[in-house]
Amino acid sequence: MMTPQWVKEAIFYHIYPLGLCDAPQRNDFNAVPVARLNALYSWLDHIQSLGVNAIYLGPGFESSAHGYDTADYFHVDRRLGTIDDLRALIHVMKSRGLHVILDGVFNHVGRDFWAFRDVLQNGQQSPYCDWFANLTFGQTNAYGDPFSYEGWAGHYDLVKLNLRNPDVKNHLLEAARYWIETFDIDGLRLDAADSIDFGFFRDLRTSCNQMKSDFWLMGEVVHGDYRQWANPGMLDATTNYECYKGLYSSHADCNYFEIAYSLNRQFGEEGLYRDLWLYNFADNHDVDRVASQLQNPAHLYTLYGLLFTMPGVPSIYYGSEWGIEGERTSQSDKMLRPALSIDDLKIPQPDLPKTLQRFASIRRNAPALKYGSYRQRYVTHEQFAFERQAPDQTLIIVLNASSQKVEVPLESISGRRLVDLLNPGQSFDVMSGKASIDVDSNWLRILQVS
């Protein structure tokens, strides 16, 4: 398994289009398509100003409500537009040098999925009864149908597919091939990857690579050993939910030991995932906005500084570059997925986008941040230092999440000088392998050893 080169260089921007584009919450399958996707054109200058070079856009195919209840894999959700609208948008994104990945929702479909509707209409006479996991007649389900079936995580509006049925598998593989051919996408984010049969992923890997040798497959995995899914012959990477949690809670709880433990476990000298480029994020469409998780908004700066300098691939969720808040309720994820207008925004943290630009610029020009090894250097509750080393560059990142300026001691430094890439014109002498680094409150230094 070789991670595509473009992924190692990537900084992602994650767009949930049904939310950002203000689509109706329920689909009307009799309605004429509305090209709400066109609203995204006005975002592209802003997105690229952040230093982003890759887009995760999804879900976008015909569905009943939130996009993960697919009705048809071969049509764009009419609330967003048509196949031609999505093709044109992705063409413009790619002409700007952006890589694009879409959502592959292959574990389950919605009750409006055409094959499931055939079962509803024709019962046991339907040729599609075996397309769905554990579909059994003679029992009723939560919707009162004369059969039972398996829903994803107990949600019966999400009907689990039987991926061991060759016809189902071929239908999904054909959809992925169609998307590559039609939209020239560069990868897929695979929804609910931890619920999908491994054999399907092996077939998907082979099929996609036959069309694009550098096609990226990244799976949504919340718990478990990521190597179960990210390994030769299956996926390239998974979501890094372990570090997602550590990023916010190590700041909210004033406990850098938590994220330090995770990073060492994952990427240290004996790290489990040293050769994986995991997908790192501060928030997404399924979890509370990171600004809602922090008690101190100033911690957004050290949190994103860590996100951009730790091993893996960083991603920004739309709107979070301004520090907007949003929390899910027991009934709805709507507040996580708001409609936003690029020209009419209430911005809680107006300085944050420029800071992300600086982080992205340094990352783009620093081989150690994209390819380097990881080694912990120093950790206390509110200070944290680690080293990223590539053959031609060694960087030491020093973070301070306290309300006071602090001095962080560093030892066993091989060079004579530490030059700060983040704070131009500032540097530190190294004496007998030691240096004392002052770091402003809620800020960081990215020091190049020279």
Secondary structure, 3 states (H helix, E strand, C coil): CCCCHHHHCCCEEEECHHHHCCCCCCCCCCCCCCCHHHHHHHHHHHHHHCCCCEEEECCCEEECCCCCCEEEEEEECCCCCCHHHHHHHHHHHHHCCCEEEEEECCCEEECCCHHHHHHHHHHHHCCCHHHECCCEECCCCCCCCCEECCEECCEEEEEEECCCCHHHHHHHHHHHHHHHHHHCCCEEEECCHHHCCHHHHHHHHHHHHHHCCCCEEEECCCCCCHHHCECCCCECEEECHHHHHHHHHHHHCCCHHHHHHHHHHHHCCCCCCCCCCCEEECCCCCCCCHHHHCCCCCHHHHHHHHHHHCCCEEEEECCHHHCCCCCCCCCCCHHHCCCCECCECCCCCCCHHHHHHHHHHHHHCCHHHHHCEEEEEEECCCEEEEEEEECCEEEEEEEECCCCCEEEEECCCCCCEEEECCCCCCEEECECCEEEEEECCCEEEEEEEC
